[in-house]
Amino acid sequence: MDSNVTSSAPTVSPQDRATQFVPVESGAPEADNASTFLVAAYVLMWLATVLFIFQTWRKMRGVQTRLEELQKAVAKLPQAGD
């Protein structure tokens, strides 16, 4: 390595650094995009959850109907002791 290479970045002493929060004045459009993505993610997750519950309910209703049909069919079978 060449020890004569110097950095072009200014050196900042601890006394030169900010000691308090200074907000950005430009209005940061990134914050608006982030909140939009957050709301969209929540909407998609709730929609997926509701769709999952609805499909599960519908399938369970079909399974229950089929189970009732099978119980009726078994009830019509002749008994083994007859």
C-alpha positions as CSV (number, residue, x, y, z in Angstrom):
1,M,0.0,0.0,0.0
2,D,1.1,3.6,-0.6
3,S,1.3,5.4,2.6
4,N,1.4,8.8,0.8
5,V,-2.3,8.5,-0.3
6,T,-4.5,10.9,1.6
7,S,-8.2,10.9,1.9
8,S,-10.1,13.7,0.3
9,A,-12.9,13.5,2.9
10,P,-12.8,16.2,5.5
11,T,-12.0,15.2,9.0
12,V,-14.7,16.1,11.6
13,S,-13.8,16.6,15.2
14,P,-16.2,15.5,17.9
15,Q,-16.8,19.2,18.7
16,D,-17.9,19.9,15.1
17,R,-20.7,17.2,15.1
18,A,-24.3,18.0,15.7
19,T,-25.4,17.5,19.3
20,Q,-29.2,17.6,18.6
21,F,-31.6,16.4,16.0
22,V,-32.1,18.6,13.0
23,P,-35.0,17.6,10.8
24,V,-34.7,17.7,7.0
25,E,-36.5,20.7,5.5
26,S,-37.3,19.2,2.1
27,G,-40.3,17.1,3.2
28,A,-38.7,13.7,2.4
29,P,-41.0,12.1,-0.1
30,E,-39.5,8.7,0.9
31,A,-41.6,8.9,4.1
32,D,-44.8,9.1,2.1
33,N,-43.8,6.1,0.0
34,A,-42.9,4.1,3.1
35,S,-46.3,4.8,4.7
36,T,-48.1,3.9,1.5
37,F,-46.2,0.6,1.3
38,L,-47.0,-0.1,5.0
39,V,-50.7,0.5,4.5
40,A,-50.7,-1.6,1.3
41,A,-49.0,-4.4,3.1
42,Y,-51.5,-4.4,6.0
43,V,-54.4,-4.4,3.5
44,L,-52.9,-7.3,1.6
45,M,-52.3,-9.3,4.8
46,W,-55.9,-8.7,6.0
47,L,-57.3,-9.6,2.6
48,A,-55.2,-12.8,2.5
49,T,-56.4,-13.7,6.0
50,V,-60.0,-13.1,5.3
51,L,-59.8,-15.1,2.0
52,F,-58.1,-18.0,3.9
53,I,-60.8,-18.1,6.6
54,F,-63.5,-17.9,3.9
55,Q,-62.0,-20.8,1.9
56,T,-61.5,-22.9,5.1
57,W,-65.1,-22.3,6.1
58,R,-66.4,-23.2,2.7
59,K,-64.3,-26.4,2.6
60,M,-65.4,-27.4,6.1
61,R,-69.0,-26.9,5.1
62,G,-68.5,-29.3,2.2
63,V,-66.7,-31.8,4.5
64,Q,-69.6,-31.6,7.0
65,T,-72.2,-32.2,4.3
66,R,-70.2,-35.2,3.0
67,L,-69.9,-36.6,6.6
68,E,-73.6,-36.3,7.1
69,E,-74.2,-38.2,3.8
70,L,-71.8,-40.9,4.9
71,Q,-73.5,-41.2,8.3
72,K,-76.9,-41.6,6.6
73,A,-75.4,-44.3,4.3
74,V,-73.9,-46.2,7.2
75,A,-77.2,-46.0,9.1
76,K,-79.0,-47.7,6.2
77,L,-76.6,-50.6,6.1
78,P,-77.9,-53.9,7.6
79,Q,-76.6,-54.6,11.1
80,A,-73.9,-57.4,11.4
81,G,-76.0,-59.2,14.0
82,D,-79.1,-59.5,11.8
